[in-house]
Amino acid sequence: MENNLGRILVIDDNEDVLFSAKMLLRKHAKEVVMEKNPKKIPFLLTNYEFDIILLDMNYSQDITSGQEGFYWLQEILKYDPSAVVVMITAYGDVEMAVRAVKEGATDFVLKPWQNEKLIATLSAASKLRNSYKEVNQLKEVNRTLTAELNPTQDIITGNSQPMQQLFSIIDKVAKTDADILLLGENGTGKEVIARTIHQRSSRADKVFVTVDMGAITESLFESELFGHKKGAFTDAKEDRIGRIEAANGGTLFLDEIGNLSLAMQAKLLTVLQRREVIRVGTNKPIPVNVRLICATNMPLKEMVQRNEFRQDLLYRINTVELNLPPLRNRLDDIPLFAEHFLGVYARKYKQPLKRLSDSGLARLRRYNWPGNVRELQHVLERASIMSDNRELQADDFFFLTETEAPQPITPTITDSRSLDDLEREAVMRALDKHEGNISKAAKELGLSRGALYRRLEKYEL
């Protein structure tokens, strides 16, 4: 048991008590620091770290009420909220002990103490201190990982008027906990915007959890989002926390919210209204506190009119609605993106930094960018790899042709086919073009793989 109690600070104005404590604890602690004057507590806590503090409750000014001890307990907790403080007094009763614990003390010991009981009390306090250290360390690791996983501050850029307007709104809403709906075409950077809002919010040091709603099947929806208990269904071999519960205290980003079926929408709405989840296989509600950000490229208001999306869910998720402009409406921002992405790929591929020439920029400005910023990123990556030039010329983007921009299907008045017929035909064309490659077909159609799979099932393809 030697040295397992760490560094202990004992504060008591009775020299006999200090001597007794030191003789007893020196065999069990790494170091025992004795102090008669409680007014030196701020200096000691500022310059040293202690694992356990033994604090007397009564000093010369007041020998029975314990008010001085309560005062210094609060001062200690101001310096270190996770401090482990064991109160000691010769004038204690049950009421005083209860008050001490309520005000932040770890335990309460009466003088004269029994040596074995005091050591047992301090051993329990030491374990608690170690738990606090582990929690704080995990928080630091989480903050570090969050910063590493969310390097988006320099990706959100733009001098164009649409982006300046967007930045102004982001600055206003990021500091609040308002639910946000991000609307925009595929590739416009909805997830990047969501991460930026999270990083500028009061929850920045908490977790940011992303859920691709288009990739979750209806059968796994509740388990993935709400969690489950062991044995709740055939494959539930252990307890599992859901995505919503995992985001507790942080931000929950629900991407492709428009792909949810009406049944899944109803279950999600219930959770958002009650702000609690119930794991599959239990009846116990678990409170959750999340900042909700949703995104979609689908026209939710039109879907509400067609009874494809619940109006009450739309009201719940769009306290603030942000429309992300497509790249073709903000061509002036291409040089900023080019500078950023070319720098990224120069570091990634360990090659000299390449720049965009005037002719290269002119070529990029003439393109329609159906894939928006994501497509621009891939185009610049390809050009930076393949080109031998330090400046990327128009010829380095020879693969950009006007035919690459997908032409939307717009049924005319004489077209008697339904929307389902047109969608089925579009899915079949995309699959034929890419020889059954789901990923490529989904990308061309502007869908996630999960959303495309659901359409294949719907049309029995």
C-alpha positions in Angstrom: 0.0 0.0 0.0 3.0 2.2 0.1 2.8 5.6 -1.7 -0.6 4.7 -3.2 -2.2 7.9 -1.8 -0.1 10.3 -3.9 0.6 13.8 -2.6 -1.4 14.8 0.5 -1.9 18.3 1.9 -3.0 18.5 5.6 -4.3 21.8 6.9 -4.9 22.1 10.7 -3.9 24.8 13.2 -3.2 22.1 15.8 0.5 21.0 15.7 -0.2 17.7 17.5 -2.8 16.8 14.8 -0.3 17.7 12.0 2.4 15.6 13.6 0.1 12.6 14.1 -1.2 12.8 10.5 2.4 13.0 9.1 3.6 10.0 11.1 0.6 8.0 10.0 0.4 9.0 6.3 4.1 9.1 5.4 4.1 5.3 5.0 1.2 5.5 2.6 1.7 8.7 0.6 4.2 9.8 -1.9 4.5 13.1 0.0 2.8 14.7 3.0 2.7 18.6 3.2 1.7 20.1 6.5 0.2 23.6 6.9 -1.1 25.4 10.0 -2.4 28.6 8.3 -5.3 28.2 6.0 -4.6 31.6 4.4 -1.7 29.9 2.6 -4.0 27.6 0.7 -4.2 29.8 -2.5 -0.3 29.9 -2.6 -0.1 26.1 -2.2 -2.7 25.3 -4.8 -1.2 27.7 -7.3 2.3 26.3 -7.0 1.7 22.6 -6.3 -0.7 19.8 -7.2 -2.2 17.6 -4.5 -4.1 14.3 -4.9 -5.9 14.6 -1.5 -6.5 17.5 0.8 -7.3 16.9 4.5 -9.0 20.1 5.7 -9.8 21.0 9.3 -13.1 22.8 9.7 -12.4 25.0 12.7 -9.6 27.5 13.3 -8.8 30.1 15.9 -11.5 32.5 14.9 -14.3 30.0 15.2 -13.6 26.7 17.0 -17.0 24.9 16.8 -19.3 26.0 13.9 -17.1 24.9 10.9 -17.8 28.1 9.0 -14.1 28.7 8.3 -13.8 25.2 7.0 -16.7 25.6 4.6 -15.2 28.9 3.4 -11.9 27.3 2.6 -13.6 24.3 1.0 -15.2 26.7 -1.5 -11.9 28.5 -2.1 -10.2 25.2 -2.8 -12.9 24.1 -5.3 -12.5 27.5 -7.1 -8.8 26.7 -7.7 -9.5 23.1 -8.6 -13.1 21.9 -9.2 -12.0 18.3 -9.2 -10.1 18.6 -5.9 -10.6 15.7 -3.5 -11.2 17.2 0.0 -11.7 15.2 3.2 -13.0 17.4 6.1 -11.8 16.8 9.6 -13.2 18.2 12.9 -13.7 17.4 16.5 -17.1 19.1 16.7 -19.0 17.3 14.0 -22.4 15.8 13.7 -24.5 14.2 11.0 -26.0 17.5 9.8 -22.5 19.0 9.4 -21.2 16.0 7.6 -24.2 16.1 5.1 -23.6 19.8 4.5 -19.9 19.2 3.8 -20.6 16.6 1.2 -23.3 18.7 -0.4 -20.9 21.6 -0.7 -18.3 19.5 -2.5 -16.3 17.6 0.1 -15.5 14.0 -0.7 -15.8 12.7 2.9 -15.9 13.7 6.5 -13.7 12.4 9.4 -14.1 13.0 13.1 -11.2 13.7 15.5 -9.7 11.7 17.1 -9.7 9.4 14.1 -9.1 5.7 14.0 -6.0 5.1 11.9 -7.3 2.2 9.9 -10.6 4.0 9.1 -8.7 7.2 8.1 -6.4 5.2 5.7 -9.5 3.4 4.2 -11.2 6.8 3.7 -8.1 8.3 2.0 -7.7 5.2 -0.2 -11.3 5.6 -1.5 -10.6 9.4 -2.0 -7.4 8.5 -3.9 -9.3 6.2 -6.3 -11.8 9.0 -6.9 -9.0 11.5 -7.6 -7.6 9.0 -10.2 -11.0 8.7 -11.8 -11.2 12.5 -12.1 -7.7 12.6 -13.7 -8.8 9.9 -16.2 -12.0 11.8 -17.1 -10.0 15.1 -17.6 -7.5 13.3 -19.7 -10.2 11.8 -21.8 -11.7 15.2 -22.3 -8.3 16.6 -23.4 -7.9 13.7 -25.8 -11.4 14.3 -27.2 -10.7 18.0 -27.7 -7.5 17.1 -29.5 -9.1 14.5 -31.7 -12.0 16.8 -32.4 -9.6 19.5 -33.6 -7.7 16.9 -35.7 -10.9 15.5 -37.3 -12.5 18.8 -38.0 -9.8 20.9 -39.9 -12.5 22.9 -41.7 -11.8 26.5 -40.7 -9.7 27.2 -43.8 -12.0 25.3 -46.2 -15.0 27.6 -45.7 -13.9 30.5 -47.8 -15.3 32.9 -50.4 -15.3 36.6 -51.3 -18.5 36.4 -53.4 -21.6 38.1 -52.3 -23.6 34.9 -51.7 -20.8 33.5 -49.4 -20.5 36.8 -47.5 -24.2 36.7 -46.8 -23.9 33.1 -45.6 -20.9 33.9 -43.3 -22.9 36.7 -41.7 -25.8 34.3 -40.9 -23.3 31.7 -39.6 -21.8 34.2 -37.2 -25.2 34.9 -35.8 -26.5 31.4 -35.4 -23.3 29.5 -34.4 -23.3 31.0 -30.9 -26.9 29.8 -30.3 -28.3 26.3 -29.9 -30.9 26.9 -32.6 -31.6 23.9 -34.9 -30.4 24.5 -38.4 -31.4 23.1 -41.8 -28.8 23.3 -44.6 -30.1 23.2 -48.2 -28.1 22.9 -51.3 -26.9 20.8 -54.2 -24.6 17.8 -53.7 -21.0 18.9 -53.2 -21.7 22.5 -52.0 -20.1 21.7 -48.6 -23.1 21.2 -46.3 -21.1 19.0 -43.9 -18.2 21.5 -43.9 -20.6 24.3 -43.0 -22.1 22.1 -40.2 -18.6 21.5 -38.7 -17.8 25.2 -38.9 -21.0 26.1 -37.0 -20.1 23.4 -34.4 -16.5 24.8 -34.1 -17.8 28.3 -33.5 -20.4 27.3 -31.0 -20.2 26.8 -27.2 -20.1 23.1 -27.9 -16.8 23.2 -29.8 -15.0 21.1 -27.3 -17.7 18.4 -27.4 -18.3 15.7 -30.0 -19.6 16.3 -33.5 -21.5 13.2 -34.7 -22.4 12.7 -38.4 -25.2 10.4 -39.5 -25.8 9.7 -43.2 -29.6 9.1 -43.0 -29.6 8.0 -46.7 -27.4 5.0 -45.8 -29.4 3.7 -42.9 -32.0 1.0 -43.7 -35.4 1.1 -42.1 -34.7 -2.1 -40.2 -31.6 -0.7 -38.6 -32.8 2.8 -38.1 -33.8 2.6 -34.4 -30.7 0.6 -33.4 -28.3 2.9 -35.2 -29.8 6.1 -33.9 -31.3 5.1 -30.5 -29.0 2.2 -29.5 -30.1 -1.2 -28.2 -29.7 -3.6 -25.2 -28.1 -6.9 -25.5 -30.5 -9.5 -26.7 -33.0 -7.0 -28.1 -32.8 -8.8 -31.5 -30.8 -11.6 -33.0 -27.6 -9.8 -33.7 -27.6 -7.7 -30.5 -24.7 -9.5 -28.8 -23.9 -6.5 -26.5 -25.3 -3.2 -25.3 -24.7 -0.5 -27.9 -25.1 3.3 -27.6 -27.0 5.0 -30.4 -25.7 7.9 -32.5 -28.0 10.4 -30.9 -26.9 9.4 -27.4 -23.3 9.5 -28.5 -23.7 13.1 -29.5 -25.0 14.1 -26.1 -23.6 17.5 -25.1 -22.3 18.1 -28.7 -23.7 18.5 -32.2 -25.7 15.9 -34.2 -25.5 16.3 -37.9 -28.2 14.4 -39.9 -27.1 14.4 -43.5 -29.6 13.6 -46.3 -32.6 14.0 -44.0 -34.9 14.1 -47.0 -34.3 10.4 -47.7 -36.1 9.2 -44.6 -39.3 7.3 -45.0 -42.4 8.6 -43.2 -42.2 5.9 -40.6 -38.6 6.8 -39.7 -39.5 10.5 -39.8 -42.2 9.9 -37.1 -39.7 8.0 -34.8 -37.1 10.8 -35.2 -39.7 13.5 -34.5 -40.7 11.8 -31.2 -37.1 11.8 -30.0 -36.5 15.5 -31.1 -39.7 16.6 -29.3 -39.0 14.8 -26.1 -35.2 15.2 -26.2 -34.8 11.7 -25.0 -34.0 8.3 -26.6 -35.2 4.8 -25.6 -32.8 2.1 -26.6 -34.3 -0.9 -28.5 -35.1 -3.6 -25.9 -35.8 -1.2 -23.0 -38.4 1.1 -21.7 -36.1 3.5 -20.0 -35.9 7.0 -21.5 -32.4 8.6 -21.6 -32.3 12.4 -21.7 -30.1 13.9 -24.5 -28.9 17.4 -25.1 -27.8 17.9 -28.7 -27.5 20.8 -31.1 -29.2 19.5 -34.3 -28.0 20.4 -37.8 -29.7 18.7 -40.7 -28.9 18.8 -44.4 -30.5 17.8 -47.7 -30.4 18.4 -51.4 -34.1 17.7 -51.7 -37.0 20.2 -51.8 -38.5 19.5 -48.4 -41.3 22.0 -48.8 -42.4 20.5 -52.0 -42.2 17.1 -50.4 -44.5 18.3 -47.6 -47.0 19.3 -50.3 -46.8 15.8 -51.7 -47.1 14.2 -48.3 -43.6 12.7 -48.6 -42.1 14.7 -45.6 -43.8 15.5 -42.3 -44.6 19.2 -41.9 -44.1 19.0 -38.1 -40.7 17.5 -38.5 -39.7 20.3 -41.0 -40.8 22.9 -38.4 -38.8 21.1 -35.8 -35.5 21.1 -37.8 -35.5 24.4 -39.6 -35.5 27.0 -36.9 -32.8 28.6 -39.1 -32.6 27.7 -42.8 -29.4 28.2 -44.7 -29.2 27.9 -48.5 -25.7 27.1 -49.8 -25.1 28.6 -53.3 -23.8 26.3 -56.0 -20.3 26.9 -57.3 -21.6 28.1 -60.7 -23.1 31.1 -58.8 -19.9 31.9 -57.0 -17.2 31.5 -59.7 -15.2 34.4 -58.1 -14.4 32.0 -55.3 -12.6 29.5 -57.5 -9.1 31.1 -57.0 -9.5 30.8 -53.2 -10.4 27.1 -53.4 -7.6 26.5 -55.9 -5.0 28.0 -53.6 -6.2 25.9 -50.7 -6.6 22.6 -52.5 -3.4 22.8 -54.4 -1.6 23.5 -51.2 -3.2 20.4 -49.6 -2.2 18.2 -52.5 1.4 19.6 -52.6 1.8 18.4 -49.0 -0.1 15.2 -49.6 2.0 14.1 -52.6 5.2 15.8 -51.5 5.5 17.8 -54.7 6.3 21.4 -55.4 3.4 23.8 -54.9 1.5 24.4 -58.1 -0.5 27.4 -59.0 -3.4 28.2 -61.3 -2.6 30.2 -64.4 -4.9 32.8 -65.9 -5.8 30.4 -68.8 -6.4 27.6 -66.3 -8.7 29.8 -64.2 -10.6 30.9 -67.4 -11.1 27.3 -68.3 -12.5 26.5 -64.8 -14.8 29.5 -64.9 -16.4 28.3 -68.2 -17.4 25.0 -66.7 -20.8 24.4 -65.2 -19.7 22.5 -62.1 -22.6 20.1 -61.6 -20.6 18.5 -58.7 -19.8 21.9 -57.1 -16.9 22.3 -54.7 -16.4 18.6 -54.3 -16.0 18.2 -58.1 -13.6 21.2 -58.2 -11.5 19.5 -55.5 -11.2 16.3 -57.5 -10.4 18.2 -60.7 -7.6 20.1 -59.0 -6.2 16.9 -57.4 -6.2 15.1 -60.8 -4.5 18.1 -62.5 -1.9 18.5 -59.7 -0.9 14.8 -60.1 -0.9 14.6 -63.9 0.6 18.0 -64.8 4.3 18.6 -65.1 3.8 22.4 -65.1 4.3 24.5 -62.0 1.4 26.6 -63.3 -1.8 24.7 -64.3 -2.8 25.7 -67.8 -6.1 25.3 -69.6 -4.8 22.2 -71.3 -4.3 20.6 -67.9 -8.1 20.5 -67.6 -8.8 19.0 -71.0 -11.1 16.4 -69.4 -13.6 19.1 -68.5 -16.1 19.1 -71.3 -19.6 20.6 -71.4 -21.1 17.2 -72.0 -20.0 16.2 -68.5 -22.6 18.5 -67.0 -25.7 16.3 -66.5 -28.8 17.5 -68.3 -31.8 17.5 -66.0 -34.9 15.6 -67.2 -37.7 18.0 -67.5 -41.0 16.4 -68.6 -43.1 18.5 -71.0 -46.9 18.9 -71.0 -47.2 16.1 -73.6 -45.1 13.7 -71.5 -47.6 11.3 -70.0 -45.1 9.4 -67.8 -45.2 9.8 -64.0 -42.4 11.1 -61.9 -41.8 7.5 -60.8 -41.4 6.4 -64.4 -38.9 9.1 -65.1 -36.9 8.3 -61.9 -36.9 4.6 -62.8 -35.6 5.4 -66.3 -32.9 7.7 -64.9 -31.7 5.0 -62.5 -31.6 2.4 -65.2 -29.7 4.7 -67.5 -27.1 5.5 -64.8 -26.6 1.8 -64.0 -26.2 0.9 -67.7 -23.8 3.7 -68.2 -21.6 2.6 -65.3 -22.0 -1.1 -65.9 -23.8 -1.7 -62.6 -21.3 0.2 -60.5 -23.5 1.5 -57.6 -21.1 4.1 -56.3 -20.6 5.8 -59.7 -24.3 5.6 -60.6 -25.3 7.1 -57.2 -22.8 9.9 -57.7 -24.2 10.8 -61.1 -27.7 10.7 -59.8 -26.8 12.9 -56.8 -27.8 10.2 -54.4 -26.1 8.3 -51.6 -25.5 4.6 -52.0 -28.2 3.8 -49.5 -30.7 6.1 -51.3 -29.9 4.3 -54.6 -30.4 0.9 -53.0 -33.8 1.9 -51.8 -34.8 3.0 -55.3 -33.5 -0.3 -56.7 -35.8 -2.1 -54.2 -38.7 0.2 -55.0 -38.5 -0.3 -58.7 -37.5 -4.0 -58.4 -34.3 -3.4 -60.5 
